[in-house]
Amino acid sequence: MSSLLERAYNPDVLTCLANLSNDEVFTPPELANDVLDMLPPEIWSDPTIKILDPCCKSGVFLREAAKRFIKGLEREYPNLQERVNHIMHEQLFGIAITELTSLLARRSLYCSKFPNGRFSVVEFDSSEGNVRQRTVQHTWANGRCKFCGASNAEYDRDKALETHAYEFIHTNDPERILNMKFDVIVGNPPYQLSDGGNGVSAAPIFQLFVEQAMKLKPRYLSMIIPARWYAGGKGLKEFRDSMLSDDRMRKLVDFESSKDCFDGVNIAGGICYFLWDRDFHGQCEITNVQSGKKNSMVRKLNEHPVLIRSNIAVSIVRKVLSRTQDMWSEHALPRNPFGFATNFRGRAHREAGDIEILTSKGFQYISAKDVTKNANLVGHYKVLIGRLVPSNGELDTNPADGYRVITDTRIIGPSQINTETYLDIGVFPTEAEARNFDIYLRGKFARFLLRQAISSLNVTRECFRFVPNMDFTKTWTDHTLYEAFGLTASETEIIESTIRDASKPGDPNE
């Protein structure tokens, strides 16, 4: 029994909370300390440093920072109580995201949810101390909040209910919230909110916390955010362009699998945290973390319009781009090329003048006259893939098994089209070219390059920006492609070990 208790016992409640999963992910203490480790060590012995967590949930960042200050300021304040008083009153500040998390954060930081009570390790006049929480309402415009994009239909609630209108991002002037300057801003913001699209659509909001924090002009900014901003994400292009072009981004730690960062939490596209240093100008140190193994490289974030997350893939992409600028993203068709939505259904029986349309229910029939978009392509061969990365983004894929990247390909012929359920990634006048492209796309070389521009669940034609266009009157194998682009043995081994073999033609999709 004692050995069972030893295995099950967890002395830190914040570690237990970190195993919860939602869009407001709690931060494990170990991860919080990894983030704080990026800051210069000398700040912990500086009594003038002020730290803000503008998205407090468990209070773990402030608690772990307090531990460091307590040790670092021992010489400055030999008396422990005087030291704690100074740290709690003058150096650590938080803005809680909900009333419940404000109580939790105060309990973590002050050892009491009421810092003016007798159980608090430090005495405040107010019941909130330096962990602030205010109930804020959304500002509606055309059915959405003008600050965070939340759906009016879902979040216009009774004032007694939690609205998820986070104070820090629901203002044009965040400096007025606390009316002070901060040296360090650190946190793990909420990731997204429903925007009312089709009842299941969600808009990212984590970038709003980063942008608001930068308005405060701290010396250092560090946040844990989803990594989907690297190459995709709804409404994230402006944020991506800004982050990639900012030479004050000093460090970026990348987790392709969110489970390597948050135990048991699945976040498509993975997770990252960064250090933005106001007084630094230079290239960024990017560290890939996978199953506990780390790989670091100093490079420019804006080498490409999207961020290639994998350090080991950089040299391969550079070789491909040095030999051709003709990329397949310029040749694939855009989403829904024939104008038929995913939920479109044709007729079960054929009539004169009909063509076939591939829907999520299989082939059905429509009149050829109903095709008013790209009608000139009806007579071509089309190579199709699904619009989503297989197996929910391959979140549970063991890297040792390799990644599929795309669903199985499918070729449809003349007088056949498809709904938006599928992505028409290649359209060719001859069957031979379509089949050669299909072989190419099912190869490891093309899928490896495709993977470098995918950052979430979705595959779009823009994801093919690193996949080169080839002469598809010829058949290309991975071996001939490795030779054509001058890849070394170690580079080919990276591709071979990263990407699994494609299933045989005709195998069912997963």
FIBA-543000 format. One record per residue (C-alpha): residue in three letters; z, x, y; residue number from 0. Coordinates in nm, 4 decimals, always signed. Example, Ala and Ser with C-alpha at 12.3 -4.5 7.8 and 13.67 -1.06 7.14 Angstrom:
! residues 2
  rest         z         x         y   nr
   ala   +0.7800   +1.2300   -0.4500    0
   ser   +0.7140   +1.3670   -0.1060    1
***
This chain:
! residues 510
  rest         z         x         y   nr
   met   +0.0000   +0.0000   +0.0000    0
   ser   +0.0846   +0.2811   +0.2426    1
   ser   -0.2567   +0.4456   +0.1979    2
   leu   -0.4245   +0.1101   +0.2684    3
   leu   -0.2270   +0.0701   +0.5911    4
   glu   -0.3167   +0.4229   +0.6969    5
   arg   -0.6855   +0.3479   +0.6516    6
   ala   -0.6728   +0.0106   +0.8239    7
   tyr   -0.4394   +0.0976   +1.1112    8
   asn   -0.6107   +0.1409   +1.4473    9
   pro   -0.3689   +0.2525   +1.7210   10
   asp   -0.6063   +0.1822   +2.0111   11
   val   -0.6864   -0.1815   +2.0789   12
   leu   -0.9834   -0.0756   +2.2944   13
   thr   -1.1477   +0.0782   +1.9893   14
   cys   -1.1139   -0.2576   +1.8123   15
   leu   -1.2642   -0.4428   +2.1090   16
   ala   -1.5596   -0.2060   +2.1154   17
   asn   -1.6723   -0.3473   +1.7819   18
   leu   -1.7487   -0.6847   +1.9399   19
   ser   -2.1158   -0.7607   +2.0073   20
   asn   -2.2723   -0.9482   +2.2983   21
   asp   -2.4459   -0.8758   +2.6259   22
   glu   -2.1160   -0.7550   +2.7697   23
   val   -2.0550   -0.4723   +2.5250   24
   phe   -1.7092   -0.3142   +2.5314   25
   thr   -1.7003   +0.0645   +2.5482   26
   pro   -1.5181   +0.2630   +2.2763   27
   pro   -1.2700   +0.5190   +2.4168   28
   glu   -1.4562   +0.8036   +2.2480   29
   leu   -1.7809   +0.7051   +2.4196   30
   ala   -1.6054   +0.6617   +2.7544   31
   asn   -1.4776   +1.0181   +2.7224   32
   asp   -1.8244   +1.1476   +2.6365   33
   val   -1.9479   +0.9948   +2.9620   34
   leu   -1.6569   +1.1381   +3.1626   35
   asp   -1.7210   +1.4799   +3.0052   36
   met   -2.0482   +1.4999   +3.1986   37
   leu   -1.8579   +1.5134   +3.5282   38
   pro   -1.7549   +1.8544   +3.6687   39
   pro   -1.4123   +1.9462   +3.5216   40
   glu   -1.2741   +2.0499   +3.8589   41
   ile   -1.2659   +1.6910   +3.9863   42
   trp   -0.9656   +1.6153   +3.7638   43
   ser   -0.7477   +1.8519   +3.9666   44
   asp   -0.8663   +1.7155   +4.3013   45
   pro   -0.6237   +1.4580   +4.4477   46
   thr   -0.8852   +1.3281   +4.6933   47
   ile   -1.1343   +1.2062   +4.4309   48
   lys   -1.1861   +0.8287   +4.4202   49
   ile   -1.3421   +0.6631   +4.1122   50
   leu   -1.4832   +0.3107   +4.0870   51
   asp   -1.5742   +0.1099   +3.7802   52
   pro   -1.7698   -0.1839   +3.9293   53
   cys   -1.8041   -0.3666   +3.5958   54
   cys   -1.4577   -0.3448   +3.4383   55
   lys   -1.4127   -0.5038   +3.0985   56
   ser   -1.1436   -0.3238   +2.8991   57
   gly   -1.0526   -0.0740   +3.1710   58
   val   -1.1228   +0.2132   +2.9335   59
   phe   -1.3025   +0.4329   +3.1892   60
   leu   -1.0151   +0.4059   +3.4368   61
   arg   -0.7547   +0.4575   +3.1650   62
   glu   -0.9222   +0.7711   +3.0301   63
   ala   -0.9763   +0.9027   +3.3846   64
   ala   -0.6049   +0.8466   +3.4540   65
   lys   -0.5141   +1.0628   +3.1536   66
   arg   -0.7291   +1.3448   +3.2907   67
   phe   -0.5841   +1.3193   +3.6392   68
   ile   -0.2294   +1.3133   +3.5012   69
   lys   -0.2961   +1.6466   +3.3349   70
   gly   -0.5106   +1.7979   +3.6122   71
   leu   -0.2764   +1.7129   +3.9014   72
   glu   +0.0409   +1.8404   +3.7381   73
   arg   +0.0625   +2.1380   +3.9725   74
   glu   -0.0149   +1.9266   +4.2793   75
   tyr   +0.2440   +1.6628   +4.1856   76
   pro   +0.5096   +1.8140   +3.9526   77
   asn   +0.7012   +1.4848   +3.9396   78
   leu   +0.5311   +1.2587   +3.6850   79
   gln   +0.6093   +0.9316   +3.8589   80
   glu   +0.4865   +1.0609   +4.1943   81
   arg   +0.1711   +1.1833   +4.0230   82
   val   +0.1084   +0.8481   +3.8544   83
   asn   +0.1783   +0.6625   +4.1782   84
   his   -0.0803   +0.8700   +4.3634   85
   ile   -0.3445   +0.8375   +4.0923   86
   met   -0.3095   +0.4620   +4.0523   87
   his   -0.2836   +0.3819   +4.4222   88
   glu   -0.5323   +0.6288   +4.5704   89
   gln   -0.7828   +0.7371   +4.3063   90
   leu   -0.8713   +0.4647   +4.0545   91
   phe   -1.0399   +0.1342   +4.1432   92
   gly   -1.2141   -0.1374   +3.9480   93
   ile   -1.4076   -0.4619   +3.9926   94
   ala   -1.3613   -0.6796   +3.6852   95
   ile   -1.6496   -0.8936   +3.5617   96
   thr   -1.4314   -1.1921   +3.4611   97
   glu   -1.0737   -1.3079   +3.5055   98
   leu   -0.9993   -1.2328   +3.1412   99
   thr   -1.1314   -0.8782   +3.1597  100
   ser   -0.9334   -0.8189   +3.4803  101
   leu   -0.6128   -0.8886   +3.2866  102
   leu   -0.7251   -0.6646   +3.0026  103
   ala   -0.8242   -0.3826   +3.2383  104
   arg   -0.4905   -0.3973   +3.4216  105
   arg   -0.3077   -0.3953   +3.0905  106
   ser   -0.5004   -0.0832   +2.9884  107
   leu   -0.4482   +0.0966   +3.3178  108
   tyr   -0.1007   -0.0151   +3.4330  109
   cys   +0.0463   -0.1119   +3.0927  110
   ser   +0.0899   -0.4597   +3.2373  111
   lys   -0.1528   -0.7325   +3.3313  112
   phe   +0.0561   -0.7809   +3.6458  113
   pro   +0.1000   -0.4466   +3.8259  114
   asn   +0.3655   -0.5970   +4.0541  115
   gly   +0.5803   -0.6823   +3.7499  116
   arg   +0.8647   -0.4897   +3.5936  117
   phe   +0.6616   -0.3640   +3.2976  118
   ser   +0.3989   -0.1861   +3.5094  119
   val   +0.4043   +0.1936   +3.5105  120
   val   +0.3382   +0.1838   +3.8835  121
   glu   +0.4448   -0.0624   +4.1496  122
   phe   +0.1952   -0.2634   +4.3557  123
   asp   +0.2615   -0.5358   +4.6095  124
   ser   -0.0160   -0.7527   +4.4664  125
   ser   -0.0680   -0.8935   +4.1183  126
   glu   -0.4116   -0.7298   +4.0857  127
   gly   -0.3371   -0.3738   +4.1945  128
   asn   -0.6622   -0.1842   +4.2374  129
   val   -0.8493   -0.3886   +3.9753  130
   arg   -1.0129   -0.6622   +4.1752  131
   gln   -1.1560   -0.9906   +4.0486  132
   arg   -1.3109   -1.2674   +4.2556  133
   thr   -1.4826   -1.5824   +4.1344  134
   val   -1.8317   -1.5753   +4.2815  135
   gln   -2.0998   -1.8421   +4.2654  136
   his   -2.4707   -1.7869   +4.2098  137
   thr   -2.7071   -1.8379   +4.5034  138
   trp   -2.9836   -2.0647   +4.3779  139
   ala   -3.3445   -2.0504   +4.4904  140
   asn   -3.6259   -2.2203   +4.2966  141
   gly   -3.4120   -2.2647   +3.9886  142
   arg   -3.2799   -1.9099   +3.9666  143
   cys   -3.0127   -1.6980   +4.1290  144
   lys   -3.1717   -1.4859   +4.3998  145
   phe   -2.9420   -1.1954   +4.3163  146
   cys   -2.9432   -1.1780   +3.9346  147
   gly   -3.2184   -1.4169   +3.8182  148
   ala   -2.9834   -1.6371   +3.6122  149
   ser   -3.1102   -1.9832   +3.5241  150
   asn   -2.9737   -2.2678   +3.7373  151
   ala   -2.9911   -2.5028   +3.4384  152
   glu   -2.7673   -2.2784   +3.2287  153
   tyr   -2.5263   -2.1212   +3.4766  154
   asp   -2.4712   -2.3895   +3.7425  155
   arg   -2.1327   -2.4800   +3.5986  156
   asp   -1.8054   -2.6364   +3.6967  157
   lys   -1.6018   -2.3967   +3.9110  158
   ala   -1.3353   -2.3862   +3.6409  159
   leu   -1.5823   -2.2252   +3.3987  160
   glu   -1.7030   -1.8659   +3.3908  161
   thr   -2.0360   -1.8427   +3.5747  162
   his   -2.1152   -1.4767   +3.4984  163
   ala   -2.1939   -1.4299   +3.8675  164
   tyr   -2.0749   -1.0701   +3.8895  165
   glu   -1.9339   -0.9875   +4.2314  166
   phe   -2.0756   -0.6349   +4.2560  167
   ile   -2.4387   -0.7471   +4.2335  168
   his   -2.4089   -1.0771   +4.4220  169
   thr   -2.4147   -0.9267   +4.7676  170
   asn   -2.6600   -0.7379   +4.9840  171
   asp   -2.3831   -0.5065   +5.1047  172
   pro   -2.1645   -0.3849   +4.8145  173
   glu   -1.9763   -0.1438   +5.0419  174
   arg   -1.7977   -0.4388   +5.2036  175
   ile   -1.6319   -0.5405   +4.8764  176
   leu   -1.3697   -0.2635   +4.8881  177
   asn   -1.4507   -0.1015   +5.2241  178
   met   -1.4190   +0.2580   +5.1061  179
   lys   -1.6244   +0.5528   +4.9879  180
   phe   -1.6249   +0.6648   +4.6252  181
   asp   -1.6913   +1.0080   +4.4801  182
   val   -1.7604   +0.8799   +4.1283  183
   ile   -1.8956   +0.5460   +4.0060  184
   val   -1.8894   +0.4933   +3.6311  185
   gly   -1.9211   +0.1960   +3.3982  186
   asn   -2.0934   -0.0029   +3.1264  187
   pro   -2.2461   -0.3071   +3.3011  188
   pro   -2.3508   -0.6392   +3.1451  189
   tyr   -2.7026   -0.6044   +3.0073  190
   gln   -2.8812   -0.9378   +3.0569  191
   leu   -2.8554   -1.3072   +3.1430  192
   ser   -3.0622   -1.6056   +3.0355  193
   asp   -3.3398   -1.6755   +3.2845  194
   gly   -3.4309   -2.0152   +3.1407  195
   gly   -3.7663   -1.9097   +2.9957  196
   asn   -3.8420   -2.1218   +2.6872  197
   gly   -3.4680   -2.1640   +2.6421  198
   val   -3.4295   -1.8204   +2.4811  199
   ser   -3.5624   -1.5778   +2.7404  200
   ala   -3.3254   -1.3334   +2.9076  201
   ala   -3.3699   -1.1114   +3.2113  202
   pro   -3.2120   -0.7662   +3.2322  203
   ile   -2.9408   -0.7204   +3.4964  204
   phe   -2.8026   -0.3759   +3.4105  205
   gln   -3.0451   -0.2148   +3.6553  206
   leu   -2.8949   -0.4202   +3.9391  207
   phe   -2.5591   -0.2481   +3.8860  208
   val   -2.7250   +0.0946   +3.8968  209
   glu   -2.9140   +0.0093   +4.2146  210
   gln   -2.6045   -0.1341   +4.3847  211
   ala   -2.4024   +0.1730   +4.2891  212
   met   -2.6619   +0.4011   +4.4457  213
   lys   -2.6281   +0.2068   +4.7726  214
   leu   -2.2673   +0.3300   +4.7881  215
   lys   -2.3927   +0.6918   +4.7867  216
   pro   -2.1348   +0.8425   +4.5495  217
   arg   -2.1375   +1.2097   +4.4591  218
   tyr   -2.1764   +1.1195   +4.0927  219
   leu   -2.2987   +0.8067   +3.9154  220
   ser   -2.2862   +0.7525   +3.5408  221
   met   -2.3547   +0.4308   +3.3500  222
   ile   -2.4233   +0.3211   +2.9940  223
   ile   -2.7337   +0.1017   +2.9882  224
   pro   -3.0044   -0.0174   +2.7442  225
   ala   -3.2860   +0.2341   +2.7040  226
   arg   -3.5632   -0.0265   +2.7222  227
   trp   -3.6321   +0.0788   +3.0819  228
   tyr   -3.8030   +0.3953   +2.9516  229
   ala   -4.1321   +0.2214   +2.8807  230
   gly   -4.0983   -0.1561   +2.9014  231
   gly   -3.8572   -0.4386   +2.9737  232
   lys   -3.9064   -0.7560   +3.1725  233
   gly   -3.9168   -0.6786   +3.5452  234
   leu   -3.8132   -0.3149   +3.4995  235
   lys   -4.1231   -0.1331   +3.6258  236
   glu   -3.9871   -0.0714   +3.9758  237
   phe   -3.6552   +0.0453   +3.8345  238
   arg   -3.8323   +0.2728   +3.5841  239
   asp   -4.0516   +0.4273   +3.8533  240
   ser   -3.7468   +0.4916   +4.0701  241
   met   -3.5409   +0.6482   +3.7919  242
   leu   -3.8220   +0.8688   +3.6626  243
   ser   -3.9084   +1.0001   +4.0087  244
   asp   -3.5454   +1.0692   +4.1092  245
   asp   -3.4837   +1.4435   +4.0686  246
   arg   -3.1080   +1.3834   +4.1073  247
   met   -3.0979   +1.2602   +3.7477  248
   arg   -2.9176   +1.5572   +3.5997  249
   lys   -2.8465   +1.4465   +3.2421  250
   leu   -2.9676   +1.1703   +3.0121  251
   val   -2.8150   +1.1124   +2.6683  252
   asp   -3.0340   +0.8927   +2.4479  253
   phe   -2.9452   +0.6931   +2.1358  254
   glu   -3.2549   +0.5544   +1.9679  255
   ser   -3.0278   +0.3455   +1.7459  256
   ser   -2.7565   +0.1612   +1.9357  257
   lys   -2.5402   +0.1883   +1.6240  258
   asp   -2.5075   +0.5622   +1.6901  259
   cys   -2.3473   +0.4663   +2.0211  260
   phe   -2.1728   +0.1343   +1.9510  261
   asp   -2.0579   +0.0826   +1.5954  262
   gly   -2.2053   -0.2388   +1.4573  263
   val   -2.3947   -0.3382   +1.7735  264
   asn   -2.7717   -0.3923   +1.7526  265
   ile   -2.9573   -0.3478   +2.0811  266
   ala   -3.3352   -0.3312   +2.0560  267
   gly   -3.4699   -0.0134   +2.2106  268
   gly   -3.1408   +0.1717   +2.1862  269
   ile   -2.8861   +0.2830   +2.4452  270
   cys   -2.8514   +0.5666   +2.6934  271
   tyr   -2.6108   +0.7001   +2.9512  272
   phe   -2.6901   +0.9295   +3.2398  273
   leu   -2.5422   +1.1496   +3.5103  274
   trp   -2.6890   +1.1099   +3.8581  275
   asp   -2.5768   +1.3935   +4.0867  276
   arg   -2.6291   +1.3360   +4.4590  277
   asp   -2.6446   +1.7081   +4.5418  278
   phe   -2.8588   +1.8158   +4.2452  279
   his   -3.2364   +1.8507   +4.2566  280
   gly   -3.4271   +1.9615   +3.9502  281
   gln   -3.5355   +1.8730   +3.5990  282
   cys   -3.3247   +1.6560   +3.3708  283
   glu   -3.1461   +1.7660   +3.0552  284
   ile   -3.2369   +1.5050   +2.7927  285
   thr   -3.0287   +1.4901   +2.4761  286
   asn   -3.1450   +1.2859   +2.1760  287
   val   -2.8624   +1.1759   +1.9450  288
   gln   -2.9468   +1.0506   +1.5966  289
   ser   -2.6948   +1.0124   +1.3156  290
   gly   -2.4638   +1.2598   +1.4901  291
   lys   -2.7316   +1.5262   +1.5360  292
   lys   -2.8232   +1.6326   +1.8890  293
   asn   -3.1412   +1.7803   +2.0329  294
   ser   -3.1509   +1.8799   +2.4002  295
   met   -3.4374   +1.9778   +2.6279  296
   val   -3.4730   +2.0244   +3.0037  297
   arg   -3.7873   +1.8524   +3.1327  298
   lys   -3.9329   +1.6366   +3.4088  299
   leu   -3.8607   +1.2689   +3.3747  300
   asn   -4.1824   +1.1678   +3.5500  301
   glu   -4.4249   +1.3782   +3.3470  302
   his   -4.5764   +1.0454   +3.2369  303
   pro   -4.5614   +0.6881   +3.3729  304
   val   -4.3163   +0.6118   +3.0912  305
   leu   -4.0448   +0.8315   +2.9442  306
   ile   -4.1126   +0.9915   +2.6077  307
   arg   -3.7625   +0.9685   +2.4680  308
   ser   -3.8084   +1.2120   +2.1790  309
   asn   -3.7881   +1.5783   +2.2743  310
   ile   -3.9591   +1.6849   +1.9539  311
   ala   -4.2558   +1.4562   +2.0296  312
   val   -4.3267   +1.6039   +2.3730  313
   ser   -4.5345   +1.8992   +2.2537  314
   ile   -4.7484   +1.6732   +2.0340  315
   val   -4.8229   +1.4301   +2.3160  316
   arg   -4.9048   +1.7190   +2.5483  317
   lys   -5.1583   +1.8569   +2.3008  318
   val   -5.3244   +1.5181   +2.2624  319
   leu   -5.3472   +1.4672   +2.6401  320
   ser   -5.4840   +1.8189   +2.6904  321
   arg   -5.7807   +1.7360   +2.4666  322
   thr   -5.8646   +1.3855   +2.5863  323
   gln   -5.7771   +1.1434   +2.8644  324
   asp   -5.9468   +0.8499   +2.6906  325
   met   -5.6540   +0.6514   +2.5542  326
   trp   -5.6630   +0.3356   +2.3446  327
   ser   -5.4585   +0.1402   +2.6006  328
   glu   -5.7837   +0.1147   +2.7981  329
   his   -5.9697   -0.0420   +2.5047  330
   ala   -5.7247   -0.2846   +2.3423  331
   leu   -5.7463   -0.6447   +2.4565  332
   pro   -5.4690   -0.7941   +2.6688  333
   arg   -5.2269   -1.0467   +2.5270  334
   asn   -5.3826   -1.3813   +2.4307  335
   pro   -5.7483   -1.2814   +2.4835  336
   phe   -5.8958   -1.6155   +2.3740  337
   gly   -5.6545   -1.8407   +2.5639  338
   phe   -5.4749   -2.0128   +2.2755  339
   ala   -5.0939   -2.0054   +2.2858  340
   thr   -4.8762   -1.9268   +1.9850  341
   asn   -4.7950   -2.2938   +1.9279  342
   phe   -5.1619   -2.4012   +1.9280  343
   arg   -5.2825   -2.5812   +1.6168  344
   gly   -5.6429   -2.6530   +1.5298  345
   arg   -5.7877   -2.9005   +1.2817  346
   ala   -5.7325   -2.8803   +0.9087  347
   his   -6.0935   -2.9791   +0.8363  348
   arg   -6.4207   -2.8213   +0.9489  349
   glu   -6.6716   -3.0021   +1.1653  350
   ala   -7.0216   -2.9042   +1.2748  351
   gly   -7.0162   -2.6212   +1.5281  352
   asp   -6.6628   -2.5165   +1.4370  353
   ile   -6.5236   -2.1665   +1.4162  354
   glu   -6.2001   -2.0545   +1.2523  355
   ile   -5.8831   -1.9800   +1.4485  356
   leu   -5.5976   -1.7845   +1.2928  357
   thr   -5.2650   -1.9446   +1.3882  358
   ser   -4.9089   -1.8834   +1.2730  359
   lys   -4.9848   -2.1459   +1.0053  360
   gly   -5.3000   -1.9733   +0.8824  361
   phe   -5.6678   -2.0465   +0.9489  362
   gln   -5.7637   -2.3776   +1.1076  363
   tyr   -6.0728   -2.5009   +1.2911  364
   ile   -6.1806   -2.5579   +1.6511  365
   ser   -6.5122   -2.6180   +1.8208  366
   ala   -6.6840   -2.3023   +1.9416  367
   lys   -6.7239   -2.4802   +2.2768  368
   asp   -6.3458   -2.4787   +2.3187  369
   val   -6.3438   -2.0992   +2.3560  370
   thr   -6.3774   -2.0432   +2.7299  371
   lys   -6.2150   -1.7008   +2.7457  372
   asn   -6.3910   -1.3903   +2.6072  373
   ala   -6.6412   -1.6102   +2.4246  374
   asn   -6.8733   -1.3086   +2.4038  375
   leu   -6.6304   -1.1455   +2.1578  376
   val   -6.6306   -1.4289   +1.9043  377
   gly   -6.9105   -1.2609   +1.7108  378
   his   -6.7218   -0.9276   +1.6828  379
   tyr   -6.4786   -0.7929   +1.4265  380
   lys   -6.1158   -0.7926   +1.5437  381
   val   -5.8314   -0.5758   +1.4163  382
   leu   -5.5013   -0.7620   +1.4563  383
   ile   -5.1340   -0.6695   +1.4478  384
   gly   -4.8206   -0.8704   +1.5213  385
   arg   -4.6771   -0.8552   +1.8722  386
   leu   -4.3340   -0.7479   +1.7516  387
   val   -4.2069   -0.4273   +1.5953  388
   pro   -4.1294   -0.4977   +1.2263  389
   ser   -3.7829   -0.5874   +1.1007  390
   asn   -3.6293   -0.6805   +1.4367  391
   gly   -3.7264   -0.3532   +1.5975  392
   glu   -3.6469   -0.1501   +1.2845  393
   leu   -3.2841   -0.1407   +1.3993  394
   asp   -3.1550   -0.0953   +1.0462  395
   thr   -3.4187   +0.1537   +0.9340  396
   asn   -3.2823   +0.4754   +0.7900  397
   pro   -3.4678   +0.7562   +0.9727  398
   ala   -3.4956   +0.9403   +0.6440  399
   asp   -3.7098   +0.6546   +0.5122  400
   gly   -3.9485   +0.6697   +0.8084  401
   tyr   -4.0646   +0.3985   +1.0492  402
   arg   -4.3489   +0.1477   +1.0143  403
   val   -4.3886   +0.0944   +1.3930  404
   ile   -4.6283   -0.2004   +1.3548  405
   thr   -4.6775   -0.4929   +1.1209  406
   asp   -4.9594   -0.4698   +0.8700  407
   thr   -5.3062   -0.4791   +1.0193  408
   arg   -5.5539   -0.7572   +0.9554  409
   ile   -5.9285   -0.7743   +1.0177  410
   ile   -6.0978   -1.1012   +1.1075  411
   gly   -6.4733   -1.1285   +1.1362  412
   pro   -6.7427   -1.3012   +1.3407  413
   ser   -6.6815   -1.6704   +1.4131  414
   gln   -6.3084   -1.6079   +1.3745  415
   ile   -6.0564   -1.5781   +1.6567  416
   asn   -5.6777   -1.5934   +1.6816  417
   thr   -5.3935   -1.7367   +1.8857  418
   glu   -5.1424   -1.5396   +2.0921  419
   thr   -4.9362   -1.4903   +1.7750  420
   tyr   -5.1419   -1.1759   +1.7139  421
   leu   -5.2431   -0.8790   +1.9256  422
   asp   -5.6169   -0.7977   +1.9188  423
   ile   -5.5725   -0.4244   +1.9228  424
   gly   -5.9318   -0.3385   +1.8358  425
   val   -6.2604   -0.5289   +1.8764  426
   phe   -6.5826   -0.3847   +1.7327  427
   pro   -6.9447   -0.4960   +1.6886  428
   thr   -6.9672   -0.3673   +1.3300  429
   glu   -6.7490   -0.4044   +1.0239  430
   ala   -6.7673   -0.0303   +0.9534  431
   glu   -6.6141   +0.0552   +1.2936  432
   ala   -6.3414   -0.2055   +1.2486  433
   arg   -6.2504   -0.0685   +0.9074  434
   asn   -6.2480   +0.2910   +1.0334  435
   phe   -6.0195   +0.1886   +1.3195  436
   asp   -5.7974   +0.0049   +1.0722  437
   ile   -5.7672   +0.3233   +0.8648  438
   tyr   -5.6883   +0.5188   +1.1825  439
   leu   -5.4207   +0.2748   +1.2962  440
   arg   -5.2572   +0.2664   +0.9552  441
   gly   -5.2352   +0.6452   +0.9552  442
   lys   -4.9216   +0.8295   +1.0569  443
   phe   -5.0775   +1.0146   +1.3514  444
   ala   -5.1670   +0.7033   +1.5503  445
   arg   -4.8444   +0.5193   +1.4701  446
   phe   -4.6342   +0.8219   +1.5701  447
   leu   -4.8040   +0.8376   +1.9111  448
   leu   -4.7760   +0.4618   +1.9504  449
   arg   -4.4036   +0.4802   +1.8842  450
   gln   -4.3490   +0.7163   +2.1783  451
   ala   -4.4276   +0.4362   +2.4258  452
   ile   -4.2382   +0.1525   +2.2557  453
   ser   -3.8920   +0.0901   +2.3974  454
   ser   -3.7945   -0.2513   +2.2626  455
   leu   -3.9117   -0.5218   +2.0237  456
   asn   -4.2546   -0.5756   +2.1755  457
   val   -4.5868   -0.4036   +2.1143  458
   thr   -4.8389   -0.4329   +2.3980  459
   arg   -5.1669   -0.2620   +2.4679  460
   glu   -4.9840   -0.0384   +2.7201  461
   cys   -4.7884   +0.1049   +2.4269  462
   phe   -5.1148   +0.2716   +2.3143  463
   arg   -5.1205   +0.5005   +2.6214  464
   phe   -5.0741   +0.8127   +2.4043  465
   val   -5.3059   +0.7030   +2.1188  466
   pro   -5.6475   +0.8666   +2.1711  467
   asn   -5.9779   +0.6849   +2.1424  468
   met   -6.1945   +0.8373   +1.8706  469
   asp   -6.5482   +0.7974   +1.7419  470
   phe   -6.4976   +0.5123   +1.4974  471
   thr   -6.8392   +0.5386   +1.3459  472
   lys   -6.6553   +0.8120   +1.1514  473
   thr   -6.3554   +0.7865   +0.9206  474
   trp   -6.0458   +0.9729   +1.0408  475
   thr   -5.7602   +1.0835   +0.8186  476
   asp   -5.4285   +1.2212   +0.9350  477
   his   -5.5346   +1.5650   +0.8127  478
   thr   -5.8577   +1.5665   +1.0156  479
   leu   -5.6686   +1.4373   +1.3206  480
   tyr   -5.4038   +1.7089   +1.2918  481
   glu   -5.6835   +1.9658   +1.2895  482
   ala   -5.8759   +1.8006   +1.5740  483
   phe   -5.5734   +1.8176   +1.8056  484
   gly   -5.4531   +2.1598   +1.6971  485
   leu   -5.1151   +2.0570   +1.5642  486
   thr   -4.8982   +2.3205   +1.4021  487
   ala   -4.7410   +2.2886   +1.0589  488
   ser   -4.4024   +2.2076   +1.2149  489
   glu   -4.5574   +1.9396   +1.4364  490
   thr   -4.7364   +1.7751   +1.1457  491
   glu   -4.4115   +1.7823   +0.9491  492
   ile   -4.2388   +1.5965   +1.2340  493
   ile   -4.4999   +1.3212   +1.2128  494
   glu   -4.4961   +1.3081   +0.8331  495
   ser   -4.1165   +1.2816   +0.8200  496
   thr   -4.0878   +1.0284   +1.1038  497
   ile   -4.3496   +0.7744   +0.9929  498
   arg   -4.3588   +0.6123   +0.6506  499
   asp   -4.6770   +0.5448   +0.4563  500
   ala   -4.8497   +0.2219   +0.5479  501
   ser   -4.8608   -0.0523   +0.2904  502
   lys   -5.1926   -0.0985   +0.1166  503
   pro   -5.4490   -0.3379   +0.2638  504
   gly   -5.3723   -0.6919   +0.1581  505
   asp   -4.9970   -0.6346   +0.1158  506
   pro   -4.7916   -0.9130   +0.2812  507
   asn   -4.6172   -0.8410   +0.6099  508
   glu   -4.2414   -0.7916   +0.6029  509
***
